[in-house]
Amino acid sequence: MAEVVLGNWLAIVFGAAAALATCWLWLLQPIIDLRRQATANPPQATDGAD
């Protein structure tokens, strides 16, 4: 459908950009955020001596 409006090469570029944006927003960015959160707030070791 996009080929009709944009042409073949531009439709491919647009589709690739949409796929990359989807991968970034749904997969890569959440993983990066979880890693940052884990390194910013490491679990506290409890030795049981309160």
DSSP file (Angstrom, degrees, kcal/mol; ACC not computed):
  #  RESIDUE AA STRUCTURE BP1 BP2  ACC     N-H-->O    O-->H-N    N-H-->O    O-->H-N    TCO  KAPPA ALPHA  PHI   PSI    X-CA   Y-CA   Z-CA
    1    1 A M    >>        0   0    0      0, 0.0     4,-1.0     0, 0.0     3,-0.6   0.000 360.0 360.0 360.0 -43.1    0.0    0.0    0.0
    2    2 A A  H 3>> +     0   0    0      1,-0.2     4,-3.4     2,-0.2     5,-0.6   0.803 360.0  66.2 -67.0 -26.9    2.8    2.4    0.8
    3    3 A E  H 3>5S+     0   0    0      1,-0.2     4,-1.3     3,-0.2    -1,-0.2   0.858  97.2  54.3 -62.2 -34.3    4.5    1.6   -2.5
    4    4 A V  H <45S+     0   0    0     -3,-0.6    -1,-0.2     1,-0.2    -2,-0.2   0.898 118.9  32.6 -66.2 -40.0    1.6    3.2   -4.3
    5    5 A V  H  <5S+     0   0    0     -4,-1.0    -2,-0.2     2,-0.1    -1,-0.2   0.893 135.1  22.1 -84.4 -42.4    1.9    6.5   -2.5
    6    6 A L  H  <5S-     0   0    0     -4,-3.4     4,-0.3     1,-0.2    -3,-0.2   0.740 102.8-114.1-101.5 -26.5    5.7    6.6   -1.8
    7    7 A G     X< -     0   0    0     -4,-1.3     4,-1.9    -5,-0.6    -1,-0.2  -0.265  40.2 -71.8 100.3 163.1    7.3    4.4   -4.4
    8    8 A N  H  > S+     0   0    0      1,-0.2     4,-2.0     2,-0.2     5,-0.2   0.941 125.9  40.9 -61.5 -54.8    9.3    1.2   -3.9
    9    9 A W  H  > S+     0   0    0      1,-0.2     4,-2.4     2,-0.2    -1,-0.2   0.898 116.4  48.1 -67.5 -40.5   12.5    2.5   -2.3
   10   10 A L  H  > S+     0   0    0     -4,-0.3     4,-2.6     1,-0.2    -1,-0.2   0.864 110.4  52.9 -68.3 -34.0   10.9    5.0   -0.1
   11   11 A A  H  X S+     0   0    0     -4,-1.9     4,-2.5     2,-0.2    -1,-0.2   0.887 109.4  49.6 -65.9 -38.5    8.3    2.5    1.1
   12   12 A I  H  X S+     0   0    0     -4,-2.0     4,-2.5     2,-0.2    -2,-0.2   0.928 112.6  46.9 -64.7 -45.3   11.2    0.1    2.0
   13   13 A V  H  X S+     0   0    0     -4,-2.4     4,-2.4     2,-0.2    -2,-0.2   0.921 113.3  48.5 -62.9 -44.1   13.0    2.8    3.9
   14   14 A F  H  X S+     0   0    0     -4,-2.6     4,-2.2     2,-0.2    -2,-0.2   0.909 112.5  48.5 -63.2 -42.7    9.8    3.8    5.7
   15   15 A G  H  X S+     0   0    0     -4,-2.5     4,-2.3     2,-0.2    -2,-0.2   0.892 111.5  49.4 -64.8 -40.7    9.0    0.2    6.6
   16   16 A A  H  X S+     0   0    0     -4,-2.5     4,-2.6     2,-0.2    -2,-0.2   0.902 111.1  49.9 -65.6 -40.7   12.6   -0.4    7.9
   17   17 A A  H  X S+     0   0    0     -4,-2.4     4,-2.4     1,-0.2    -2,-0.2   0.898 111.1  49.2 -65.0 -39.6   12.4    2.8   10.0
   18   18 A A  H  X S+     0   0    0     -4,-2.2     4,-2.1     2,-0.2    -2,-0.2   0.897 111.7  49.1 -66.0 -39.5    9.0    1.7   11.5
   19   19 A A  H  X S+     0   0    0     -4,-2.3     4,-2.4     2,-0.2    -2,-0.2   0.910 112.2  48.0 -66.2 -42.2   10.4   -1.8   12.3
   20   20 A L  H  X S+     0   0    0     -4,-2.6     4,-2.5     2,-0.2    -2,-0.2   0.904 111.3  50.2 -65.0 -41.2   13.5   -0.3   14.0
   21   21 A A  H  X S+     0   0    0     -4,-2.4     4,-2.6     2,-0.2     5,-0.2   0.900 110.9  49.7 -63.9 -39.8   11.4    2.1   16.0
   22   22 A T  H  X S+     0   0    0     -4,-2.1     4,-2.5     2,-0.2     5,-0.4   0.927 111.5  48.1 -64.4 -45.4    9.1   -0.8   17.1
   23   23 A C  H  X>S+     0   0    0     -4,-2.4     5,-2.0     1,-0.2     4,-2.0   0.905 113.8  48.1 -61.8 -41.1   12.1   -2.9   18.1
   24   24 A W  I  <>S+     0   0    0     -4,-2.5     5,-3.0     3,-0.2    -2,-0.2   0.952 116.7  40.6 -64.3 -49.6   13.6    0.0   20.0
   25   25 A L  I  <5S+     0   0    0     -4,-2.6    -2,-0.2     1,-0.2    -1,-0.2   0.830 125.1  34.2 -73.3 -32.3   10.4    1.0   21.9
   26   26 A W  I  <5S+     0   0    0     -4,-2.5    -1,-0.2    -5,-0.2    -3,-0.2   0.735 134.4  11.9 -96.6 -24.5    9.2   -2.5   22.7
   27   27 A L  I  X5S+     0   0    0     -4,-2.0     4,-1.5    -5,-0.4    -3,-0.2   0.777 124.0  38.6-118.5 -59.6   12.4   -4.5   23.3
   28   28 A L  I  ><S+     0   0    0     -5,-2.0     4,-2.5     1,-0.2     5,-0.2   0.916 112.5  50.4 -72.4 -45.8   15.6   -2.5   23.6
   29   29 A Q  H  ><S+     0   0    0     -5,-3.0     4,-2.6    -6,-0.2    -1,-0.2   0.912 110.6  49.1 -64.0 -43.5   14.5    0.5   25.6
   30   30 A P  H  > S+     0   0    0      0, 0.0     4,-2.4     0, 0.0    -1,-0.2   0.900 112.1  49.8 -61.8 -37.9   12.8   -1.5   28.3
   31   31 A I  H  X S+     0   0    0     -4,-1.5     4,-2.2     2,-0.2    -2,-0.2   0.925 111.9  47.9 -64.7 -43.6   15.8   -3.8   28.7
   32   32 A I  H  X S+     0   0    0     -4,-2.5     4,-2.4     1,-0.2    -1,-0.2   0.915 111.7  50.2 -62.4 -43.1   18.1   -0.7   29.0
   33   33 A D  H  X S+     0   0    0     -4,-2.6     4,-2.4     1,-0.2    -2,-0.2   0.905 110.0  50.1 -63.4 -41.4   15.8    0.9   31.5
   34   34 A L  H  X S+     0   0    0     -4,-2.4     4,-2.2     2,-0.2    -1,-0.2   0.903 111.4  48.6 -64.0 -41.0   15.7   -2.3   33.6
   35   35 A R  H  X S+     0   0    0     -4,-2.2     4,-2.2     2,-0.2     5,-0.2   0.909 111.7  49.1 -65.6 -41.4   19.5   -2.6   33.6
   36   36 A R  H  X S+     0   0    0     -4,-2.4     4,-2.1     1,-0.2    -2,-0.2   0.913 112.1  48.7 -63.1 -41.8   19.9    1.1   34.6
   37   37 A Q  H  X S+     0   0    0     -4,-2.4     4,-1.9     1,-0.2    -1,-0.2   0.891 111.0  50.4 -65.6 -39.2   17.5    0.6   37.4
   38   38 A A  H  < S+     0   0    0     -4,-2.2    -1,-0.2     1,-0.2    -2,-0.2   0.876 114.4  43.2 -68.0 -37.5   19.3   -2.5   38.6
   39   39 A T  H  < S+     0   0    0     -4,-2.2    -1,-0.2     1,-0.2    -2,-0.2   0.797 113.8  51.2 -79.3 -27.3   22.7   -0.8   38.6
   40   40 A A  H  < S+     0   0    0     -4,-2.1    -2,-0.2     1,-0.3    -1,-0.2   0.839 121.7  31.6 -76.2 -32.9   21.4    2.4   40.2
   41   41 A N  S  < S-     0   0    0     -4,-1.9    -1,-0.3    -5,-0.2    -2,-0.1  -0.661  80.1-173.0-125.5  75.1   19.6    0.5   43.1
   42   42 A P        -     0   0    0      0, 0.0    -3,-0.1     0, 0.0     2,-0.0  -0.388  37.7 -95.7 -67.9 147.7   21.6   -2.6   43.9
   43   43 A P        -     0   0    0      0, 0.0     2,-0.4     0, 0.0    -5,-0.0  -0.359  40.4-117.4 -63.5 140.2   20.0   -5.0   46.4
   44   44 A Q        -     0   0    0     -3,-0.1     2,-0.4     1,-0.1    -3,-0.0  -0.631  22.7-127.2 -81.5 132.8   21.2   -4.4   49.9
   45   45 A A        -     0   0    0     -2,-0.4     2,-0.5     2,-0.0    -1,-0.1  -0.652  21.0-157.6 -79.5 130.3   23.0   -7.4   51.5
   46   46 A T        -     0   0    0     -2,-0.4     4,-0.1     1,-0.1    -1,-0.0  -0.943  14.3-174.6-111.6 125.5   21.5   -8.3   54.8
   47   47 A D        -     0   0    0     -2,-0.5    -1,-0.1     2,-0.1     3,-0.1   0.467  45.8-115.6 -96.7  -1.9   23.7  -10.2   57.2
   48   48 A G  S    S+     0   0    0      1,-0.2     2,-1.1     2,-0.0    -2,-0.0   0.419  80.7 118.9  86.8  -2.7   21.0  -10.8   59.8
   49   49 A A              0   0    0      1,-0.2    -1,-0.2     0, 0.0    -2,-0.1  -0.742 360.0 360.0-100.2  88.6   22.7   -8.7   62.5
   50   50 A D              0   0    0     -2,-1.1    -1,-0.2    -3,-0.1    -2,-0.0   0.436 360.0 360.0 -93.5 360.0   20.2   -6.0   63.2
